[in-house]
């Protein structure tokens, strides 16, 4: 009988317990483990949750008003994290959170109809001492009451997020009652003014994307002490700062981010007093950055430096300044120079003393051919990024000093051939990932080693096989390298020699037979060719521009494209009726550059060359100069029109260009006074005959 009574008692206990169990309100909530997320326009009240729920998020609802009574269903749970985001809340009663004793993190975000005084009253009535994180971002508040956080002295607040409001003033006295505050985020506001107050506990401060025009001086007591003596992280990116001066009163700052400002010059003493700085981000400053003074980076503890997208011309520094720029940064591990202007002579001077370098980003730095000494000894380097450059080749020893590489990125360059000597064996032994995608690979016998290596290597090939394809010759254009399977026999030198000799013998025999059978016709053909030669020498008038499809072929570099298209071509084509061949407009898509140049030069009566320093430094333009010289030798100096946009400096002047300028008259362009005379001279030169034919005719 006793056993029956015990079983009935257990049944009753289980029945009562089940009555207290609550299922997840699945109509507009989703519960997983300890979390519950409720959302939707039908969310108008606070439901009850299973007892295991400790973290609750209300998102995109229509709650309206919050009070102690409306949040009563949450008191059945032990809530640690509570978030209200975009719930159309218009009022917050002072007693709303008064019963939440365990809450550690509170978010009230994206509630533009909610007044900050409502939030202040609710915060001041919280009785918990456990609250550590407060997020009141995206509320479009233009101000905060001076006593916004005064009633939270019993809490141990460590993190406050005021991002994406509309604050114009940042008053640090707001946080004077928070002795444990470590992380303060006030980014994406309109802050331009500060009210100073010491916060000794603050470790991390974010002030990105505000309206700060002058770097704030966080010094107190007449500059003798720091307002934030323990600040470790400071970010001021995306503001309107022009001149930072010297950083002072940051005795423990290790991470500094001031990118995307209008700072045009980095002075030699800017960072001198940041004795513990290890990470410095100057990404996209200056727009462009114009000057780096000698000694600007005198930071012995620096481990990471970013000058990404500063568009800085490192050639503006003297060779000694290039060598000394990072000479004090012996412990530098990460260097990002992406989006600047470098060449293979300057680069080794900058990085030669960085023996601890592990990451080097040279993306879009205008690098071309890589000589053997471009990389000095970098014994521990692991990542090297050189994508989006103009690299078309390198010396066989270029990677000898960087064999510890694990990641190599050479995407989007002009590489045609990769052979057995391109990468040393020691490099391939350590390499884990490599990308050679979207280069201009040539599918010829010279590529046979690379094609075979791609199929058998254990190194991870990023974007392979879809981004590894042939561009030349034309019959292989667009074919994936994995589908290009050249015959070893066909590519054998002995086989090629045998085929060549056989073809030559066949050609000689065929020529002899044709000559013997067509002797009379050949004599007549030679006579006609001789008559044609007389015509070319001037015995009858020579051809004029009407015999060609284009009046002139225009040679220029990309840096001068705006002037060529908007001034030169537009004026002369629209007003004078000339027709020019412009490679950005007229070249055949899919045709190689050399093929297009050869084809359209034959269709052009004259050649116009637009000369500048950028033209002189461009390797492709120098190649075109060689072709132009041949046109001048065949047709004389009147076949060319040289236009100088600026004086070419001696360091940029090449021998072929110097010879061309010495042997051919040229015009100089200068905007303003005399510009009409320049255009008149250009028009007259373009209409001048290529040669002066003799009077007599055949």
C-alpha positions as a printed Julia matrix, in Angstrom:
698×3 Matrix{Float64}:
  0.0    0.0      0.0
  2.9    2.3      0.83
  4.36   1.79    -2.64
  1.06   2.83    -4.27
  0.95   6.01    -2.17
  4.51   6.93    -3.2
  3.71   6.43    -6.91
  0.6    8.62    -6.63
  2.65  11.34    -4.94
  5.28  11.28    -7.71
  2.55  11.46   -10.35
  1.07  14.51    -8.68
  4.49  16.24    -8.51
  5.17  15.53   -12.21
  1.69  16.79   -13.15
  2.25  20.09   -11.27
  5.72  20.5    -12.83
  4.32  20.01   -16.33
  1.72  22.69   -15.65
  4.6   25.14   -15.03
  6.41  24.21   -18.27
  6.11  26.73   -21.12
  6.7   26.11   -24.8
  8.47  28.58   -27.11
  5.89  31.01   -28.64
  6.66  29.81   -32.17
  4.14  32.17   -33.77
  6.79  34.92   -33.86
  9.72  33.51   -31.84
 12.48  30.98   -32.4
 14.15  29.32   -29.41
 17.47  27.47   -29.55
 19.3   26.26   -26.45
 19.47  29.35   -24.22
 18.49  31.95   -26.87
 15.15  33.29   -28.08
 14.67  35.67   -31.03
 11.23  37.21   -31.59
 10.41  39.38   -34.61
  7.66  40.65   -36.89
  4.96  43.29   -37.01
  2.6   41.09   -34.96
  5.0   41.17   -32.01
  3.04  43.59   -29.75
  3.69  42.11   -26.29
  6.33  40.27   -24.29
  5.52  36.52   -24.29
  6.57  33.92   -21.75
  9.5   31.63   -22.54
 10.77  28.2    -21.43
 12.81  28.35   -18.24
 16.11  27.56   -19.98
 16.03  30.81   -22.02
 18.64  33.31   -20.79
 19.12  35.56   -23.82
 16.16  37.31   -25.51
 16.07  39.53   -28.6
 13.02  41.47   -29.79
 13.48  42.6    -33.4
 11.31  44.64   -35.82
  8.24  44.39   -33.6
  5.43  46.77   -32.69
  5.69  46.89   -28.9
  4.97  50.61   -28.32
  5.36  51.01   -24.54
  7.53  49.09   -22.08
  6.84  48.95   -18.37
  7.3   46.66   -15.39
  3.92  45.07   -16.06
  4.56  44.48   -19.75
  7.92  42.78   -19.07
  6.57  40.62   -16.24
  6.7   37.44   -18.35
 10.49  37.74   -18.47
 10.76  37.5    -14.67
 10.11  33.74   -14.86
 13.55  33.38   -16.51
 17.07  34.16   -15.47
 17.83  36.78   -18.13
 21.44  37.71   -18.8
 21.08  39.39   -22.2
 18.09  41.52   -23.25
 17.89  43.32   -26.58
 15.19  45.58   -28.09
 15.97  46.55   -31.71
 13.55  48.5    -33.95
 10.34  47.72   -32.09
  8.56  51.1    -32.52
  8.97  51.83   -28.81
  7.65  55.3    -27.98
  7.8   55.2    -24.17
  9.87  53.51   -21.5
  8.39  53.59   -17.99
 10.9   54.22   -15.15
 10.15  50.82   -13.56
 10.63  48.8    -16.78
 13.86  47.04   -15.73
 13.56  47.38   -11.96
 12.99  43.63   -11.45
 15.85  42.38   -13.64
 18.51  41.41   -11.11
 20.72  39.15   -13.25
 20.94  41.13   -16.49
 24.48  41.69   -17.8
 23.86  43.19   -21.24
 21.07  45.57   -22.32
 20.39  46.87   -25.85
 17.88  49.57   -26.82
 18.63  50.3    -30.47
 16.97  51.77   -33.6
 14.17  53.44   -31.61
 14.07  57.02   -33.0
 10.71  57.81   -31.34
 12.1   57.05   -27.89
 13.35  60.05   -25.89
 16.73  59.77   -24.13
 15.16  61.02   -20.89
 12.89  57.94   -20.87
 15.94  55.71   -21.17
 17.74  57.67   -18.44
 14.86  57.2    -16.02
 14.66  53.49   -16.72
 18.42  53.03   -16.31
 18.5   55.0    -13.08
 15.85  52.7    -11.57
 17.7   49.48   -12.31
 18.58  47.68    -9.08
 21.01  45.14   -10.48
 24.75  45.41    -9.92
 25.55  42.94   -12.71
 25.03  45.14   -15.79
 28.3   45.36   -17.75
 27.31  46.22   -21.3
 24.92  48.94   -22.5
 24.05  49.46   -26.19
 21.91  52.54   -27.01
 22.91  52.98   -30.66
 21.0   53.99   -33.83
 18.4   56.05   -31.93
 18.98  59.34   -33.78
 19.52  61.28   -30.56
 20.99  64.76   -30.99
 21.85  65.13   -27.3
 22.08  63.24   -24.03
 21.06  64.62   -20.63
 24.05  65.51   -18.45
 22.83  63.02   -15.82
 22.17  60.25   -18.39
 24.14  57.62   -16.44
 24.36  59.18   -12.98
 22.01  56.66   -11.39
 24.08  53.66   -12.46
 26.79  53.96    -9.84
 25.98  50.55    -8.41
 26.54  48.85   -11.78
 29.88  47.67   -13.1
 29.46  49.04   -16.64
 32.42  48.14   -18.85
 31.06  48.7    -22.38
 28.91  51.53   -23.76
 27.84  51.77   -27.41
 26.51  55.15   -28.66
 27.18  54.49   -32.36
 25.0   55.87   -35.15
 23.16  58.53   -33.25
 23.17  62.22   -34.11
 25.38  63.54   -31.31
 27.33  66.76   -31.93
 28.97  66.93   -28.49
 30.81  64.22   -26.59
 30.85  65.07   -22.88
 33.13  62.71   -21.0
 31.56  63.82   -17.7
 28.57  61.65   -18.72
 30.67  58.65   -17.74
 32.23  60.0    -14.53
 30.05  57.67   -12.41
 31.43  54.58   -14.19
 34.76  53.64   -12.61
 34.87  50.35   -14.52
 34.22  51.69   -18.05
 36.69  50.08   -20.47
 35.2   50.28   -23.95
 33.42  53.37   -25.34
 32.1   53.47   -28.92
 30.76  56.78   -30.26
 31.28  56.28   -34.03
 29.04  57.43   -36.92
 27.75  60.55   -35.17
 28.38  64.25   -35.91
 30.75  64.96   -33.06
 32.99  67.98   -33.47
 33.26  69.18   -29.85
 34.53  67.52   -26.67
 34.2   68.23   -22.96
 37.19  66.75   -21.18
 37.03  64.57   -18.09
 39.47  61.95   -16.85
 38.39  58.31   -17.22
 41.27  56.29   -15.86
 39.65  52.91   -16.55
 39.06  53.5    -20.3
 41.0   51.07   -22.52
 39.31  51.32   -25.94
 37.82  54.43   -27.62
 36.12  54.47   -31.06
 35.39  57.87   -32.64
 35.2   56.84   -36.31
 33.13  58.71   -38.92
 32.37  61.92   -37.06
 32.96  65.6    -37.95
 36.23  66.01   -36.06
 38.42  68.53   -37.89
 41.15  69.01   -35.3
 42.74  66.21   -33.36
 41.45  66.41   -29.76
 44.05  66.9    -27.04
 43.25  64.4    -24.33
 45.47  66.13   -21.78
 44.49  67.56   -18.38
 46.22  69.64   -15.7
 47.76  72.0    -18.25
 49.0   69.15   -20.41
 50.92  67.35   -17.7
 48.6   64.36   -17.34
 46.49  62.14   -19.57
 42.7   62.05   -19.42
 42.92  58.38   -20.39
 46.13  57.06   -18.83
 45.26  53.42   -19.59
 43.92  53.86   -23.12
 45.2   51.02   -25.3
 43.12  51.44   -28.5
 42.1   54.66   -30.29
 40.32  54.9    -33.65
 39.62  58.23   -35.39
 39.15  56.99   -38.95
 36.73  58.64   -41.34
 36.83  62.13   -39.87
 37.94  65.47   -41.37
 41.28  65.87   -39.64
 43.85  67.79   -41.7
 46.8   68.09   -39.33
 47.37  65.89   -36.28
 50.5   67.51   -34.91
 52.18  65.44   -32.21
 50.33  62.73   -30.27
 50.63  63.43   -26.54
 49.12  62.12   -23.31
 48.75  58.51   -24.44
 51.29  56.69   -22.25
 49.9   53.19   -22.93
 48.44  53.47   -26.42
 49.26  50.4    -28.54
 46.76  50.58   -31.43
 46.07  53.8    -33.38
 43.8   54.1    -36.42
 43.49  57.49   -38.16
 42.78  56.38   -41.71
 40.48  58.08   -44.22
 41.27  61.6    -43.05
 42.69  64.56   -45.02
 46.16  64.37   -43.48
 48.51  65.32   -46.32
 51.81  65.22   -44.43
 53.25  63.0    -41.71
 55.69  65.04   -39.64
 58.86  63.59   -38.14
 57.62  63.99   -34.54
 53.98  62.94   -35.0
 54.22  59.59   -33.16
 57.41  60.09   -31.16
 55.73  60.14   -27.75
 53.73  56.95   -28.36
 56.34  54.8    -26.71
 54.23  51.61   -26.63
 52.57  51.84   -30.07
 52.54  48.5    -31.89
 49.77  48.92   -34.53
 49.42  52.01   -36.73
 46.81  52.31   -39.48
 47.06  55.3    -41.84
 44.86  53.77   -44.53
 43.65  56.2    -47.22
 44.92  59.35   -45.52
 45.67  62.49   -47.5
 43.78  61.43   -50.62
 46.64  61.49   -51.67
 49.36  61.54   -49.03
 51.9   64.11   -50.22
 54.85  63.9    -47.85
 56.45  61.63   -45.25
 59.15  63.45   -43.33
 62.35  61.7    -42.32
 61.93  60.06   -38.91
 58.11  60.03   -39.09
 58.05  56.35   -38.07
 60.54  56.4    -35.23
 58.65  53.64   -33.41
 60.89  50.82   -32.14
 57.97  48.66   -30.91
 55.84  48.97   -34.05
 54.61  45.61   -35.37
 51.94  46.6    -37.9
 51.88  49.55   -40.32
 49.23  50.22   -42.97
 49.64  52.9    -45.65
 46.99  51.27   -47.8
 45.42  53.39   -50.58
 47.34  56.56   -49.69
 48.42  56.98   -53.36
 51.83  58.08   -52.11
 54.68  58.45   -54.62
 57.67  56.89   -52.87
 59.94  58.24   -55.6
 59.33  61.7    -54.09
 61.6   60.62   -51.21
 65.34  60.78   -51.6
 67.17  57.41   -51.7
 68.49  58.01   -48.18
 64.98  58.85   -46.91
 63.63  55.69   -48.54
 66.26  53.62   -46.73
 65.71  55.28   -43.35
 61.9   55.48   -43.43
 61.37  52.22   -41.5
 64.9   51.72   -40.19
 63.73  52.17   -36.59
 60.95  49.58   -36.91
 63.11  46.5    -36.41
 60.2   44.49   -35.02
 57.7   45.24   -37.83
 55.68  42.12   -38.67
 52.94  43.43   -41.0
 53.42  46.06   -43.75
 50.6   47.08   -46.11
 51.67  49.36   -49.01
 48.71  48.54   -51.29
 47.52  51.36   -53.54
 50.75  53.41   -53.6
 53.44  54.05   -56.23
 56.57  51.9    -56.01
 59.16  50.44   -58.33
 61.68  47.64   -58.06
 64.48  50.06   -57.13
 62.7   51.74   -54.23
 61.14  48.63   -52.65
 64.34  46.94   -51.39
 65.47  50.21   -49.78
 62.26  50.41   -47.76
 62.11  46.8    -46.52
 65.79  45.82   -46.38
 66.01  46.17   -42.58
 62.73  44.46   -41.7
 64.07  41.06   -40.67
 60.91  40.2    -38.68
 58.5   40.93   -41.52
 55.85  38.22   -41.94
 53.21  39.93   -44.1
 53.89  42.24   -47.06
 51.12  43.64   -49.27
 52.28  45.21   -52.56
 48.91  45.08   -54.33
 48.37  47.75   -57.01
 51.77  49.42   -56.53
 52.53  49.65   -60.28
 55.32  47.03   -60.14
 56.61  45.78   -63.49
 59.55  43.46   -64.16
 61.11  42.14   -60.93
 64.92  42.11   -60.87
 66.8   39.62   -58.73
 67.51  42.1    -55.9
 63.94  43.41   -55.44
 63.44  41.32   -52.26
 66.24  41.46   -49.68
 66.75  38.75   -47.09
 63.37  38.29   -45.33
 63.94  35.1    -43.33
 60.48  34.73   -41.74
 58.13  36.21   -44.31
 54.98  34.11   -44.77
 52.6   36.19   -46.92
 53.45  38.16   -50.07
 50.68  39.85   -52.08
 51.47  41.4    -55.49
 48.14  41.21   -57.32
 46.8   43.92   -59.64
 50.23  45.03   -60.86
 51.97  45.01   -64.27
 54.34  42.15   -63.56
 55.19  40.31   -66.76
 58.32  38.49   -65.6
 61.19  38.29   -63.12
 64.78  37.16   -62.78
 65.22  33.54   -61.78
 66.7   34.52   -58.39
 63.95  36.96   -57.37
 62.41  34.6    -54.75
 65.7   33.24   -53.41
 65.54  35.32   -50.22
 61.86  34.71   -49.42
 61.7   30.91   -49.39
 59.75  30.86   -46.09
 56.65  32.06   -47.95
 53.42  30.13   -47.3
 51.07  32.37   -49.34
 51.95  34.04   -52.66
 49.42  36.11   -54.62
 50.25  37.14   -58.21
 46.71  37.51   -59.55
 45.76  40.01   -62.27
 49.21  40.66   -63.71
 50.69  40.28   -67.22
 52.47  36.95   -66.72
 52.64  34.86   -69.9
 55.09  32.04   -69.19
 55.84  30.14   -65.96
 58.67  27.64   -66.25
 60.8   25.45   -64.03
 63.15  28.3    -63.11
 60.35  30.72   -62.1
 60.15  29.48   -58.49
 63.04  27.94   -56.52
 62.56  24.45   -55.13
 62.96  25.69   -51.54
 60.06  28.09   -52.02
 57.74  25.43   -53.45
 58.59  23.12   -50.55
 57.18  25.6    -47.98
 54.42  27.19   -50.04
 50.85  26.27   -49.01
 48.78  28.57   -51.2
 49.49  30.37   -54.47
 47.35  32.34   -56.9
 48.35  33.1    -60.49
 44.77  33.59   -61.64
 43.69  35.89   -64.51
 47.13  36.38   -66.0
 47.79  36.51   -69.77
 49.07  32.98   -70.19
 50.51  31.9    -73.54
 49.66  28.34   -74.56
 52.91  27.46   -76.29
 55.58  24.83   -75.82
 57.29  27.11   -73.26
 54.31  26.5    -70.96
 54.59  22.71   -70.89
 56.28  22.54   -67.44
 53.71  24.83   -65.81
 50.73  22.95   -67.26
 52.14  19.68   -65.95
 52.94  21.19   -62.53
 49.4   22.56   -62.14
 47.98  19.05   -62.5
 50.21  17.38   -59.93
 51.16  19.95   -57.27
 49.93  19.6    -53.67
 49.97  23.36   -53.18
 46.48  24.92   -53.03
 45.87  26.82   -56.29
 43.39  29.59   -55.58
 40.7   30.02   -58.28
 42.05  27.07   -60.26
 41.03  26.0    -62.86
 38.37  28.57   -63.87
 40.69  31.61   -63.75
 43.7   29.97   -65.46
 43.22  30.28   -69.21
 45.13  31.02   -72.42
 45.13  34.45   -74.05
 47.6   33.7    -76.85
 47.9   32.45   -79.53
 44.5   33.39   -80.96
 43.43  29.83   -81.64
 43.81  29.0    -77.92
 42.31  32.23   -76.55
 39.92  31.42   -73.68
 40.97  27.75   -73.38
 41.53  26.66   -69.76
 45.1   25.62   -68.96
 43.79  22.33   -67.58
 42.49  21.55   -71.09
 45.71  22.56   -72.86
 47.69  19.37   -73.39
 50.75  20.01   -75.58
 52.53  16.98   -77.02
 55.96  16.35   -75.54
 57.11  15.07   -78.93
 55.81  18.13   -80.77
 57.55  20.44   -78.28
 60.86  18.53   -78.49
 63.7   20.73   -79.89
 64.96  17.88   -82.11
 61.5   17.37   -83.58
 61.17  21.1    -84.27
 64.59  21.19   -85.96
 63.71  18.23   -88.2
 60.38  19.82   -89.18
 62.06  23.2    -89.83
 64.78  21.68   -92.07
 62.21  19.65   -94.0
 60.05  22.75   -94.53
 63.09  24.74   -95.7
 64.12  22.07   -98.21
 60.57  21.87   -99.53
 60.43  25.65   -99.83
 63.74  25.82  -101.78
 62.67  23.09  -104.2
 59.28  24.75  -104.75
 60.92  28.12  -105.34
 63.29  26.7   -107.95
 60.45  24.97  -109.84
 58.35  28.13  -109.84
 61.3   30.24  -111.02
 62.11  27.93  -113.93
 58.49  27.67  -115.07
 57.57  31.35  -114.57
 60.78  33.11  -115.61
 59.06  35.54  -118.02
 56.28  36.42  -115.61
 58.79  37.04  -112.86
 60.64  39.53  -115.09
 57.37  41.38  -115.72
 56.58  41.39  -111.99
 60.0   42.85  -111.16
 59.41  45.58  -113.71
 56.05  46.47  -112.17
 57.61  46.51  -108.7
 60.28  48.86  -109.97
 57.62  51.22  -111.37
 55.85  51.13  -108.01
 59.14  51.99  -106.29
 59.57  55.0   -108.6
 56.14  56.18  -107.6
 57.1   55.95  -103.92
 60.27  57.93  -104.57
 58.28  60.86  -105.9
 58.12  60.48  -109.7
 54.35  60.77  -109.22
 52.48  62.33  -106.31
 52.59  60.23  -103.18
 49.53  58.97  -101.33
 47.65  61.29   -98.98
 45.35  60.88   -95.95
 42.43  59.82   -98.15
 44.24  56.55   -98.79
 43.98  55.58   -95.1
 41.11  54.74   -92.76
 42.48  56.96   -89.96
 44.15  60.33   -90.18
 46.48  59.46   -87.3
 47.25  56.77   -84.74
 47.47  58.34   -81.23
 50.04  56.91   -78.8
 49.58  57.86   -75.1
 49.59  56.38   -71.6
 46.59  55.82   -69.31
 47.55  58.71   -66.99
 46.98  61.19   -69.88
 43.79  59.57   -71.14
 41.46  62.33   -69.86
 43.37  65.1    -71.72
 43.67  63.0    -74.9
 39.97  62.07   -74.98
 38.37  65.27   -73.64
 40.69  67.91   -75.18
 42.78  66.61   -78.05
 40.47  64.08   -79.75
 37.18  65.86   -79.06
 38.43  69.21   -80.41
 40.14  67.94   -83.55
 37.54  65.32   -84.51
 34.47  67.46   -83.8
 35.8   70.81   -85.07
 38.3   69.87   -87.79
 36.91  66.58   -89.09
 39.96  64.45   -88.34
 39.54  60.77   -87.54
 41.95  59.28   -84.99
 42.69  55.71   -83.94
 42.41  55.56   -80.11
 43.26  52.23   -78.53
 40.65  52.55   -75.72
 37.98  53.07   -78.38
 39.03  51.41   -81.61
 41.15  48.35   -80.77
 39.59  44.96   -81.47
 38.43  43.16   -78.33
 40.23  39.86   -77.78
 43.15  40.82   -80.07
 46.6   41.03   -78.47
 48.05  44.5    -77.85
 50.9   43.98   -80.33
 48.52  42.66   -82.96
 46.2   45.63   -82.57
 49.06  48.13   -82.73
 50.48  46.59   -85.9
 47.05  46.38   -87.56
 45.91  49.94   -86.84
 49.27  51.58   -87.56
 48.91  50.29   -91.13
 45.48  51.93   -91.32
 46.77  55.32   -90.11
 48.41  58.02   -92.26
 50.4   59.59   -89.45
 51.31  58.92   -85.81
 50.66  61.34   -82.93
 52.7   60.77   -79.76
 51.57  62.37   -76.46
 54.7   62.6    -74.27
 54.8   63.06   -70.47
 56.7   61.7    -67.48
 54.08  58.98   -67.09
 54.62  58.08   -70.78
 58.38  57.9    -70.27
 58.02  55.51   -67.31
 55.5   53.22   -68.99
 57.07  50.05   -70.42
 54.32  49.53   -72.98
 54.74  53.09   -74.25
 58.47  52.55   -74.63
 57.73  49.5    -76.74
 55.53  51.65   -78.97
 58.38  54.2    -79.28
 60.51  51.51   -80.92
 57.75  50.88   -83.48
 57.35  54.62   -84.09
 61.07  54.94   -84.81
 60.65  52.42   -87.6
 57.78  54.48   -89.1
 59.98  57.59   -88.98
 62.87  55.85   -90.74
 60.57  54.7    -93.53
 58.45  57.82   -94.07
 60.44  60.71   -92.64
 59.89  63.12   -89.8
 56.62  64.52   -91.23
 54.97  61.17   -90.58
 55.13  61.93   -86.84
 53.61  64.63   -84.64
 55.13  64.81   -81.15
 53.2   66.69   -78.42
 54.85  67.27   -75.04
 52.4   67.81   -72.15
 55.26  68.46   -69.72
 59.04  68.39   -69.5
 60.36  64.87   -69.06
 62.76  64.67   -66.11
 66.22  63.24   -66.61
 65.51  60.21   -64.38
 62.56  59.24   -66.58
 64.23  59.96   -69.95
 65.08  56.78   -71.86
 67.57  56.46   -74.7
 64.97  55.65   -77.42
 62.79  58.57   -76.34
 65.78  60.92   -76.24
 66.75  59.86   -79.78
 63.18  60.42   -81.01
 63.0   63.93   -79.51
 66.42  64.89   -80.9
 65.57  63.76   -84.43
 61.97  65.01   -84.69
 60.5   68.49   -84.02
 57.82  68.6    -81.38
 55.08  70.89   -80.06
 54.6   71.87   -76.41
 51.14  72.21   -74.87
 50.45  74.9    -72.31
 46.95  75.85   -71.22
 46.08  79.55   -71.33
 48.06  82.14   -73.28
 49.26  80.74   -76.61
 46.91  77.76   -76.54
 45.22  78.85   -79.83
 48.65  79.0    -81.5
 49.32  75.45   -80.3
 46.09  74.13   -81.84
 46.77  75.96   -85.13
 50.22  74.35   -85.31
 48.76  70.91   -84.59
 46.15  71.27   -87.35
 48.74  72.49   -89.87
 51.12  69.64   -89.03
 48.4   67.01   -89.3
 47.45  68.27   -92.78
 51.04  68.56   -94.03
 52.08  66.0    -96.66
 54.29  63.21   -95.47
 56.97  64.09   -98.05
 57.7   66.76  -100.68
 57.4   64.95  -104.07
 59.57  66.09  -107.0
 57.98  68.08  -109.83
 58.69  65.56  -112.6
 56.36  62.61  -113.18
 56.82  59.17  -114.73
